C-alpha cells in the first residue's frame, strides 16, 4: 500500500531513538478486545488478525508525473477491517518489521474519534504529545524530518471537520510526510472537500475476507480446525448469511454467537441459524445480557432506553465518544460494562474518562432499537427522511436495523429480556415503497425485514436494469437476489450495468435471477460486453444453485456452451 522516497539514514541526535519507540508507543496495540470477552479481557492481535482483500482503485502512482505518493486512502464499509489493519501496520513497525523500518522512522496512529474532543486552539505537535507522551524527546525531530514519518488517521468519517486534519490531507501541513487515512465511503465526501491532490494520492478499497481467509479467521477464533469447518459448513447452508462473511465484524459476532451451538462431535442445538444482520446482533445482545454483565438492564428494563437514546444521539451528531456529562444528560446512572467501554482522552493537564460502544455498528444497532422500545416517544421520521438528503447516509445501517427489528425472530430473541413496542409496520412499508427505485439501501432493509408478502408487493414494478447501476458490492447483489427470488420475479434482460469493480463476483451472485437463459442469446452485445467473465461465471454457476430450476438452467447453459464459444464478437445477433 505504501510508497516512499528511497530510504535515508536518519536518527535523533539525542534522547530516545526511533528504533526504541515501538515498544513504548504501541504496547497496547498488540492487544484487541474480543466481542466474547468480559470487561478487561483482551486477546493478542496476532491471534485474531487475518489479512483482508484490498483492491487498488485509483492508481495515481502509475502516472508518469507522480514521483512519490504521499497520501493513501483506504475505504470500506463498517466492520470491514480498516481499524484492525491500521493497528497491525503500526504493530508490525514497532516489532522491527525491516521493510517498514527501511521506509519510515516513525509510524504514528491517530484515532480520529479521539480528536473530536479538542475544543481549544491547538497544534499538531500538541496533539501528538497528548496522544503519545513518549514522543516528548523526539517530537521536534519528527516535525523537522517528516519525509520519514507515516501518520495513520483511522476512521476519518468518525470525526468532525478539523482544520489540522484538513491541512494534513491537502498538503499544507507536513507536505513531505506520508499520510494514510481509513474511512467509510461517506468520509470520501469530506476528503474531497479539503482539496487534496489526486496526483499524489492512491486510493484502495478494502473488501474484507476471502473464503479462505474466513476459514483462517474461524480457525484462529476457535483454535480448532474441525470446529471451524463444522461452523462454516453449517452456515454455508444459508447462502445469504455466508455472503456476509466477507465482513470481519460479522465473522466475529457469528463466531461468538455460534460457539455454543457446536461441540467436538457436531451440532448441539437445532435452533435455526441467524441469517440477517439484525438476527446476529439481537443474538449478540441476548448473550451479553445473559452472560456478560447485562443483569442491570434485564432486571431494570427502563435503563435500556437511555442507553439507546445515547446511541441514537451519537449517530445523529456523528459522535463516538461520550463524556460523563453525556451519560448523565441521558439519565444513565450505572455504566453497563457489557456495552460501554472506558476510553481515556488526554488533555494538556489530565486524562479524562469517556465511553464508547464496542463498534460503531453496535452503536447503530442500539440507535435503531431506541425506536422499538415502548417508552420511546420520538418518531422514526428523522431516521427515514435522511435517505432523501443527498450525501447524508449516516443512518443507512440504522435504517437496516430499524427494519429488521420488525421481524419476528429478532423480536422473539429480545423479548426474553425486555418488552418491545407494537408499532405497526405501515410507516416503514410506505418509506420502502417510495424510495425503492432510487435508494438501494431499501433492499438491504427489505432483506432485514424478512416479510414475504410485502416483498412480493414491493417488487411488482421494480426496474431491475436501473437498480443494478447503483450496485457497489457483492452484498448489494445478495439482497437484490433475495427480493427477486422471494417475489418469484425472474430477470428477462441481460442489460445489466454493474459498478466499476469486481464484475465476475457480482455476476455469480446475480446468477439465480436469470432463470430464462435463452434471453442471453437475444442480446449479443450484452454477452460480449463481459466476454470471458461471463463464461467463467457460467462454469461455476452450478455451485451456487441447489433447486431444480437451477439444475435445469445449468444443463441448458452447458449445452449451449460450444455454440456460444464459437460466435464472433463482431456478430450482433
N, C-alpha and C positions, 0 to 999 in steps of 0.2 A: 504493500500500500504506500510505503513512504519512499520518497526520493530526496536526495540531498546533494549538496556540493561535495566534492572529494574530501575525505577525512583530513582534518588538520590537527596537528598536535597542539593541545592547549589544556592547561590545568591551572587552578587558582594558585597564586603565588604563596599564599599562606592560609592558615585556618584549616577547615575540614576539606579534604579532597573530594572531587566529584565522584570518584570510584567508591568512596565510603558513605555517600549519601543514601544509596539504595536502601540498606537495612534501616536507616533512620526514617526515611520518608514513607516507605511502603510496607512496613511490617504488618500493619492491619490489612493491607491489600491482599495478603496471602490467605485470608480467611473470607468466607462468604456465609451469609445466613441461609439456611435451608427452610423451605416452606413447611417442612415437617418438624423443624427444630423448636424446642422450648425457648423461651426468652433467655438470652445469654449464650445459647449453644451456637457453635459455628462449625463449619466444615472447611477443610483445606481446599483452596481454589483448584489445585491440580487434581483433586478427587472428583471434581464436578465439571471442569471446563472441557467442552467439546468444540472443535473448530467448526464454525458455520460456513455457509456458502456466501462468498462476496463477489459481486459482478461489477466490473468497471462500466460506468455509464457515460462518463464524459472524458474521453482520452486526451485531455489537454496536454499531457506530457509528450504525446506523439507529434504535436505540432512543431514544425521546424524552428520557429522563433522562440519557443519556450526553452530556456536554459535550466531552470530549476523550479520545480513545483513547491510552492510554499504553503499552500492551503489544501487540505484533504478533507472532504466531506463524506461521511458515511451515514446514509439514511435508511430507515426501515420502520416497519410498524411496531406497535407496542409489544414488549416482551420478546423481541426477535433476537436479542443477544448483544445489543450495542454496548451497554454498560459493562457487561462481563468481558467483552472484547477489549475495552479500554483498560480494565483492571489487569487483564492478562498481559497486555502490552507493557504496562509500566512495571509489573512484577517481573517479567522476563528481563527487562533492562536492569532492574535492581539486583537480579540474581546473576549478573555478569553474562548476559547474552552477548557474545562477541560481535555479532552482526549489527545489533543496535548500538553497542558501545562504540563501534567504529564510526558511526554516523553522528551520535548525539552524546554530549557530555551531561546534559540534563534532560530528563523527561518528567514533566510536572503535570499531574492530573488535577483539574479544577472541575468540581461538580457544579453545574450551573444553578441547581436548586439552592445551594449554599450561598450563592451570591445575591439572591433576592432580598436578603435582609440588610444589605448595605443601604443605609438611609442618609448618610452624610457624604460630603465630598471626600474622595479617596484617590489613591493612585494604584497602579498595577503592583508596584513594589510592596505597598501595604497589604494588598490582597494576598500576595504570595506569602508574606510573613504571617498573616493571620491564619492562613490555611496550613502552613508548614513552618513552624518556629525554627526548625533545624536548618533552614536556609539562611539564617541570620548572617553567618560568617561569609557566605558566598553570593548573596543576592546581588550585590553591586557588580561582581564579576559576571554573573549570569546576565544582567541587563546590558552589559557592555559587549558581550560575546554571544549575541543572540543567534548567530548562524549555526551554533552548536546546540541549540535549545529546541526541544519539542514541547509545545504546550498542547495538552489534550483537554478539550472543552466538552464534557459529557452532558448530553441531554439539553441542547440549545433550546428546544421547544418548551422546557420547563422553567424558563426564566423570562422576566420582563425585559424590555429593551434597555440596554445598558450602553452608554457611550464608550466605555473602555473596551467592552467586548466587540462592539461595532468597529472600533479603531483597530483592534487586532485582526479582524476579518477583512477589512478593506486595505490593510497595509500601512495605515498612517501611524501605527504604533508597532514597534518591533518588526519593521518591514522585512528583515532578513531572517526572522525566526520561522520555523515550521509550525503551523497550527493545524491540528486535527480536530474536527468537530463531528459529533454524532447528534442526530436529531430524528424525530419522527418526520414524515413528509410535510406536516403542517409547518414545521420550522424552516422549510426551504423558502417559504414566502418571506419570513423575517430575514433570511440570509440575502435574498435579492434586494431588500430594502436598504441594505448597508453599502450598496455599490461596490461589491467585491470584484476583483479582476478575474474573469473567467479564464484568461490565458495562463494564469499561474495556479489554477485550481483544478483539482482532479476529483471527480465525484464517483462514489461507489454506492451500490445498493446491497444491503445485507438481507439475505433471504432465509436465514435460519439453517435448519439441519437438512441434510440429505437423508435418504432412507438408511444408509449405512451409519451415518453419524447419530441418527436416532437410536439405533440399536446400541451403539457405543455409549450413548448417554445412559440408557437404561441399565446397561451392564455396570457402569460406574455407580449408578444410583443404588442398585440392589446388591452390588458386589457378588452377583450370582448370575452367571451366563444363562443357565437353564430357566431361572425365574424370569429374567428379562425377556427371553424368547417366548415364554408362556404368555406374559402380559401383552407383548406385541402381537402375537398370534390371535389372542382374544380380541384385541381392539381392532385389528385389521379386518375383522368380520363386518365392521361398520366403515364403509369407505369414506364417508363424510368426516367422521371423527379422526380417522387415520390421516386425512388430508390436513388436519390441524397440527400434526406432529412436526411440521417444519418449524413451529414456534416453540422455542425453548421453555418459555414460561408455561405453556400448555403441557409440554412434556413433564415439567417438574410437578405441576399440580396433579396431572394424571397419575404419575408415578406415586405421588403421595396418597392420592385417594384410592388407588387400586392395590396398594401393597397388602392390605388386609384381605383382599379377595383371593389371594393365592398363597399356597404353602409349597413345600418341597415336592408335593405329589401333583398338585394341579389346582384347579379352581375350587374354592371352598364355599362359595355362595352363588346363588342363582339370580340375584338381583340384576336387572338389566344394566349394562354398562352405560355411563353418561355419553351422550352423543352431541351435545351442544355446549357452547361456551358457558351459557347460564347454568346448565346442569353441573358442569365441572366446578364452577365457582360456588354454587349452592352446596355441593357436597363438601368442598373445601371448608366453607363456613361452618357446616354441620360438624365436621371433625374437630375443628378448633373449639367450637362451643362445647363439645363433648369431652375433649381430652386435654386441651392446651390453654387453660386459664380463661375460658369463656363463661364460667359459672355466674359472674356478676350480671351478665346480660340475660342468661337463661333464668336466673332467679328474679331478675328485675327487668322485664322487657322494656320498660319505659326508658331505660338507659341506652337503648339502641337508637332511638330517634335522634338524640343529639349527635351521636357518632355519625349517623348517615347524613344529617344536615351539615355537619362539618365537612364531610367528604364532598357533598354537592357544592357548597360554597367554594371549596378549594378548586374543583374543576371549573366552576364558573369564573373564578378570578385567576385561573392558571397558577394556583398556589399548591405547593407540595409540602412545605414545612409549616408547622403550626406551633405557635407560642402558647405559653400558659394562659395568656390573656384570650387567645382564640378559643381555647378549650372552655375557659370559664364563661365566655360570652355565649357559648352554645349550651351551657349547663352540664358540661362533663366534669364531674367532681372526682370520679375514680377512674384512673387511666387503665383501659383494658389492654394488658400487655400482649394478648394474643393478636391484636390488630394494629396497635400503635407502638412503634419502637422509638427509643430516645436517640436524638442526634444533637451533638454539642457543636454549636456555631460559635466560632471565635470572634471576638471584637478586639479593639485595641487594649481593653483593660481586663476582660474576663471572657470565659466561655459560658454561653447561655444555652440552657437546655431547650430544645424544640422536639417536636414529634412528627413522625411521618408514617404513612401506611407502607406496608412491605413493598408494594409496587404500585405504579400509577393505575394499572389495570384493576388492582384490588380496590383502590380508592374509587374508581369509576363504577365498580360493582355496588359498593355501598351507596354511591350517589344515586344510582337507579333504584336501589332498594328503598331509599328515602320516600319515594312516591308511592310505594306499595304498603307502607305502614298505616294502620288505621288512624293514628294520631296526626298524620300529615295533612295539613290544610292547604298546602300550596298546589297550584295547578301544574301539570306537566307540560303546558303550552310552551313555557320558556325553553324547555329542552328540545321540543319538536320544531319550533319556529326557527331555530338556529340553522337548520338544514337549508333554509331558503336564502340565507345570507352567504353570498359567495366568499369562499376563503376561510370561513369560520367553521371548522369541523371539530372543535374541542369536545362536542357532545356526541360524536359518532359512536363511540364504544358505549356510552351511556344509553343511547337510543337502542342499541342492540340488547343490552341487559334489560332495559325497560320493557322491551317487547317480550324477551324470554321469560321474565318473571310473571307473565300472564299464563304461561304453560303449566300444565298440571304437575309434571314430575318435579321441577324445582320447588314449586309451591308446597307439595307434599313433604319434601325434604325439610324445608324451613319451618313448616308448621309444627314440627316436633319440638321447636324451641320457643316460638312466638307466633302471635296472630298476624295475619296479612289482611289487607283491605279487600273488599269485594267490589271494587270499582269495575264498571263494565268496560269491555274492550272497544266500544264504539269509537272512541277518540283515536286510538292507535290504528284501528281499521281505516278510518277516514283519512288519516295522515298518510298511510301507506298507499292507499288508492290514488291520492292526489299527487304524490311525488314519485311514483314507481318508474315513470318514463325518464325522469331527469336526475334521479339520485340512486345510484347503485347500492348505497347503504341500505335502502329499503329491502333489498333481497337478503342481506345479512340479517335484518330484523325479522323477515318472514321465516327464515330458517330457524332462528331462535324461538319464534312463536310456536312452530310445530302444530299448525292448525290446518288440517287438510281441506275442509270445505271453503274456508276463507281463501286459501292459496289458489284453489280452482277458480273462484270468482275473480280474484285479482288478476290472474294470468290470461283472462279471456281476450283482452285487447292489447297485450304487451307486444311491442315490435322488437323482435329478437336482434335483428341486424343492427339497429341503433344502440341497443343495450351493450353489445359486445365491444363497441368502440371505447367504452369507459373502463373496460376491464384492465386492471394493472397487476393482478396477482393470481396464482392458482386458486386461492381461497375465493376470489370473486367468481371464478368459473364454477367452483363447487356449489356455492349457494344458488347460482342460477340453474344449474343442473337439477338441484333438489326441487326448485319451484316448477321447472318444466316437467319433471317426472311425476311429481305429486299431482299436477294438473293434467297429466297424461296428454301433454301438448308436444307433439313432435316438431322438429325443425325441418322445413322442406325447402330450405335455401342454403346455398353454400357461400353467400356473400357475407362472410364473417371478417370483420376488420378488428383485429386484436391490437393491443398496445405495441410499443416498440421492442419489447423484450420477451424472450422465452416462449415463442410461439408453440414449439413442439409440446412442451409440458401442458400448456393450456388446451391444445387441441386434443390431447389424450383424455383430459378431464371432461371436455365437452362431448366426447365420442358418444356416450349413451343417448344424447339428444337426437342423433341422426339415425332414425330408425327406417328411413327410406333411402337406401344407398343409391338408387337409380338417379336421384337428383344430383348426385356428384357429377354424373356424366353429361348433364344438361347445361352445365356451366363450366366449360373447359377452362376459361380464363381464371376462375376461382381456384380450380385444382392446380393449375400450373403456377399460380402465384406462390404456392407453398412448395411445389416441386418435391424434392427428396424428403422434406419434413413430413409431408402428407403420407408418403409411402412408409416411412418409419412408424408413423402413428398407426397406420392400418395393421402393420405386422405385430404390434404389441397390444392391439385392441382387445384381443381375447382374454388378456389378463385382467381387464377392467370390468368386464360384464359377466354376470352369472345367470341371468334369467334367459328363458327360452328364446325370446325375440332377439336377444343379442347374439345367441349362438347361430340363429338363422342369418343375422346380419353378417357375422363372421364368414359363414360359408359363401354368401353371395359376393362379399368383397374379395375373398381369396380366389374365387373362381374367375372374377373379372380382373385379377391382378395382371395376368400376362397381357391382356389387350390394352390395359391402361399403360403398362410399361412400354408398349410398342408405339404408342402415339407420339407424334412430334409436337414439341412446344409451340410450333407455328400453327397447329391446327386449332381452329376456334370452336368447332362443334364436334 
